[in-house]
């Protein structure tokens, strides 16, 4: 980014660092639920369904009456739209529309009914090998 980068939404001057990484100012990021893009979870490869090479990588956002934020697998209490566990990432094929979902830091997702999560471990002694 240049020394004089501007917010892609409101055209305000961006502060060096996080604002430049996401190309929007802090105000617009908060209002629009934008976070800096984390490193990609999917390896660089064509679409698994049609072998097309053009994909769109997206961090889906959830929208409620009062807020917007990235989609997480689960949240702590009290729920804050920008703070959760397991931020979702999706890859969308530009030809056939197939969507692949990934989750960042799945090892950090808390387990328990209060989080609406449970761990399932299909070990080698079961029918799934």
BABA-451841 format. One record per residue (C-alpha): residue in one letter; chain; residue number from 1; z, y, x. Coordinates in pm, whole numbers. Each point is the difference from the previous one (the first is absolute). Example, Ala and Ser with C-alpha at 12.3 -4.5 7.8 and 13.67 -1.06 7.14 Angstrom:
<sites>
{resn=A | chain=A | resi=1 | z=780 | y=-450 | x=1230}
{resn=S | chain=A | resi=2 | z=-66 | y=344 | x=137}
</sites>
This chain:
<sites>
{resn=X | chain=A | resi=1 | z=0 | y=0 | x=0}
{resn=X | chain=A | resi=2 | z=-62 | y=354 | x=112}
{resn=X | chain=A | resi=3 | z=263 | y=258 | x=81}
{resn=X | chain=A | resi=4 | z=-67 | y=168 | x=-337}
{resn=X | chain=A | resi=5 | z=-12 | y=-291 | x=-245}
{resn=X | chain=A | resi=6 | z=44 | y=76 | x=-368}
{resn=X | chain=A | resi=7 | z=141 | y=-201 | x=-291}
{resn=X | chain=A | resi=8 | z=-278 | y=-194 | x=-175}
{resn=X | chain=A | resi=9 | z=156 | y=89 | x=-339}
{resn=X | chain=A | resi=10 | z=127 | y=361 | x=16}
{resn=X | chain=A | resi=11 | z=-154 | y=127 | x=330}
{resn=X | chain=A | resi=12 | z=336 | y=102 | x=152}
{resn=X | chain=A | resi=13 | z=28 | y=-26 | x=379}
{resn=X | chain=A | resi=14 | z=127 | y=-343 | x=106}
{resn=X | chain=A | resi=15 | z=289 | y=-49 | x=238}
{resn=X | chain=A | resi=16 | z=-81 | y=-216 | x=303}
{resn=X | chain=A | resi=17 | z=115 | y=-362 | x=-30}
{resn=X | chain=A | resi=18 | z=61 | y=-173 | x=-332}
{resn=X | chain=A | resi=19 | z=-180 | y=261 | x=-213}
{resn=X | chain=A | resi=20 | z=-313 | y=-33 | x=213}
{resn=X | chain=A | resi=21 | z=16 | y=-382 | x=-13}
{resn=X | chain=A | resi=22 | z=-24 | y=1 | x=-378}
{resn=X | chain=A | resi=23 | z=-212 | y=320 | x=-18}
{resn=X | chain=A | resi=24 | z=218 | y=155 | x=-274}
{resn=X | chain=A | resi=25 | z=297 | y=237 | x=22}
{resn=X | chain=A | resi=26 | z=355 | y=-115 | x=-76}
{resn=X | chain=A | resi=27 | z=-4 | y=161 | x=-345}
{resn=X | chain=A | resi=28 | z=-326 | y=-168 | x=-106}
{resn=X | chain=A | resi=29 | z=110 | y=-332 | x=155}
{resn=X | chain=A | resi=30 | z=322 | y=7 | x=-205}
{resn=X | chain=A | resi=31 | z=-181 | y=101 | x=-318}
{resn=X | chain=A | resi=32 | z=-275 | y=-259 | x=49}
{resn=X | chain=A | resi=33 | z=208 | y=-284 | x=142}
{resn=X | chain=A | resi=34 | z=-189 | y=-5 | x=331}
{resn=X | chain=A | resi=35 | z=144 | y=-168 | x=309}
{resn=X | chain=A | resi=36 | z=-155 | y=-39 | x=347}
{resn=X | chain=A | resi=37 | z=-226 | y=-306 | x=4}
{resn=X | chain=A | resi=38 | z=185 | y=-288 | x=168}
{resn=X | chain=A | resi=39 | z=-188 | y=-228 | x=239}
{resn=X | chain=A | resi=40 | z=-244 | y=-230 | x=-177}
{resn=X | chain=A | resi=41 | z=133 | y=-343 | x=-102}
{resn=X | chain=A | resi=42 | z=-342 | y=-165 | x=-46}
{resn=X | chain=A | resi=43 | z=-215 | y=-99 | x=295}
{resn=X | chain=A | resi=44 | z=-343 | y=160 | x=19}
{resn=X | chain=A | resi=45 | z=-224 | y=-245 | x=-185}
{resn=X | chain=A | resi=46 | z=-260 | y=2 | x=-279}
{resn=X | chain=A | resi=47 | z=93 | y=-50 | x=-366}
{resn=X | chain=A | resi=48 | z=138 | y=-350 | x=-61}
{resn=X | chain=A | resi=49 | z=-207 | y=-36 | x=-319}
{resn=X | chain=A | resi=50 | z=-346 | y=147 | x=72}
{resn=X | chain=A | resi=51 | z=4 | y=61 | x=379}
{resn=X | chain=A | resi=52 | z=-78 | y=373 | x=-45}
{resn=X | chain=A | resi=53 | z=123 | y=215 | x=289}
{resn=X | chain=A | resi=54 | z=92 | y=326 | x=-181}
{resn=X | chain=A | resi=55 | z=360 | y=5 | x=-126}
{resn=X | chain=A | resi=56 | z=240 | y=269 | x=-121}
{resn=X | chain=A | resi=57 | z=358 | y=-20 | x=132}
{resn=X | chain=A | resi=58 | z=255 | y=157 | x=-236}
{resn=X | chain=A | resi=59 | z=375 | y=41 | x=-34}
{resn=X | chain=A | resi=60 | z=32 | y=-22 | x=-382}
{resn=X | chain=A | resi=61 | z=230 | y=253 | x=-165}
{resn=X | chain=A | resi=62 | z=216 | y=-40 | x=-305}
{resn=X | chain=A | resi=63 | z=18 | y=277 | x=-256}
{resn=X | chain=A | resi=64 | z=284 | y=68 | x=-239}
{resn=X | chain=A | resi=65 | z=73 | y=292 | x=-228}
{resn=X | chain=A | resi=66 | z=207 | y=170 | x=270}
{resn=X | chain=A | resi=67 | z=-141 | y=-111 | x=334}
{resn=X | chain=A | resi=68 | z=-267 | y=-173 | x=203}
{resn=X | chain=A | resi=69 | z=37 | y=-207 | x=314}
{resn=X | chain=A | resi=70 | z=-135 | y=-294 | x=194}
{resn=X | chain=A | resi=71 | z=37 | y=-341 | x=-165}
{resn=X | chain=A | resi=72 | z=277 | y=-215 | x=145}
{resn=X | chain=A | resi=73 | z=94 | y=-363 | x=-66}
{resn=X | chain=A | resi=74 | z=354 | y=111 | x=-93}
{resn=X | chain=A | resi=75 | z=236 | y=297 | x=20}
{resn=X | chain=A | resi=76 | z=360 | y=75 | x=89}
{resn=X | chain=A | resi=77 | z=231 | y=170 | x=-249}
{resn=X | chain=A | resi=78 | z=-21 | y=275 | x=-101}
{resn=X | chain=A | resi=79 | z=-378 | y=-40 | x=-9}
{resn=X | chain=A | resi=80 | z=-191 | y=265 | x=193}
{resn=X | chain=A | resi=81 | z=-381 | y=-12 | x=-23}
{resn=X | chain=A | resi=82 | z=-50 | y=52 | x=377}
{resn=X | chain=A | resi=83 | z=266 | y=-249 | x=114}
{resn=X | chain=A | resi=84 | z=-36 | y=-371 | x=-52}
{resn=X | chain=A | resi=85 | z=-65 | y=-332 | x=169}
{resn=X | chain=A | resi=86 | z=-340 | y=-155 | x=63}
{resn=X | chain=A | resi=87 | z=-256 | y=275 | x=-47}
{resn=X | chain=A | resi=88 | z=-321 | y=-144 | x=-146}
{resn=X | chain=A | resi=89 | z=-344 | y=34 | x=154}
{resn=X | chain=A | resi=90 | z=-328 | y=-107 | x=-160}
{resn=X | chain=A | resi=91 | z=-351 | y=-55 | x=128}
{resn=X | chain=A | resi=92 | z=-282 | y=42 | x=-252}
{resn=X | chain=A | resi=93 | z=-354 | y=-125 | x=62}
{resn=X | chain=A | resi=94 | z=-250 | y=277 | x=-72}
{resn=X | chain=A | resi=95 | z=-262 | y=-253 | x=-116}
{resn=X | chain=A | resi=96 | z=174 | y=-256 | x=-223}
{resn=X | chain=A | resi=97 | z=334 | y=173 | x=-63}
{resn=X | chain=A | resi=98 | z=215 | y=-288 | x=127}
{resn=X | chain=A | resi=99 | z=352 | y=119 | x=87}
{resn=X | chain=A | resi=100 | z=228 | y=-144 | x=269}
{resn=X | chain=A | resi=101 | z=369 | y=101 | x=-8}
{resn=X | chain=A | resi=102 | z=235 | y=12 | x=300}
{resn=X | chain=A | resi=103 | z=362 | y=106 | x=41}
{resn=X | chain=A | resi=104 | z=152 | y=186 | x=296}
{resn=X | chain=A | resi=105 | z=327 | y=-129 | x=150}
{resn=X | chain=A | resi=106 | z=50 | y=-295 | x=-237}
{resn=X | chain=A | resi=107 | z=292 | y=-118 | x=216}
{resn=X | chain=A | resi=108 | z=193 | y=314 | x=-103}
{resn=X | chain=A | resi=109 | z=-25 | y=-60 | x=-376}
{resn=X | chain=A | resi=110 | z=351 | y=-64 | x=-134}
{resn=X | chain=A | resi=111 | z=52 | y=-311 | x=-209}
{resn=X | chain=A | resi=112 | z=202 | y=-8 | x=-322}
{resn=X | chain=A | resi=113 | z=-14 | y=49 | x=-375}
{resn=X | chain=A | resi=114 | z=89 | y=369 | x=37}
{resn=X | chain=A | resi=115 | z=-331 | y=40 | x=187}
{resn=X | chain=A | resi=116 | z=-187 | y=-239 | x=-232}
{resn=X | chain=A | resi=117 | z=-87 | y=-214 | x=304}
{resn=X | chain=A | resi=118 | z=51 | y=-359 | x=105}
{resn=X | chain=A | resi=119 | z=-96 | y=-191 | x=312}
{resn=X | chain=A | resi=120 | z=-213 | y=-312 | x=-31}
{resn=X | chain=A | resi=121 | z=-26 | y=-222 | x=307}
{resn=X | chain=A | resi=122 | z=-251 | y=-283 | x=-19}
{resn=X | chain=A | resi=123 | z=108 | y=-201 | x=302}
{resn=X | chain=A | resi=124 | z=-192 | y=-290 | x=154}
{resn=X | chain=A | resi=125 | z=214 | y=-262 | x=-179}
{resn=X | chain=A | resi=126 | z=-128 | y=106 | x=-343}
{resn=X | chain=A | resi=127 | z=-332 | y=-81 | x=-167}
{resn=X | chain=A | resi=128 | z=-163 | y=316 | x=148}
{resn=X | chain=A | resi=129 | z=-108 | y=-56 | x=360}
</sites>
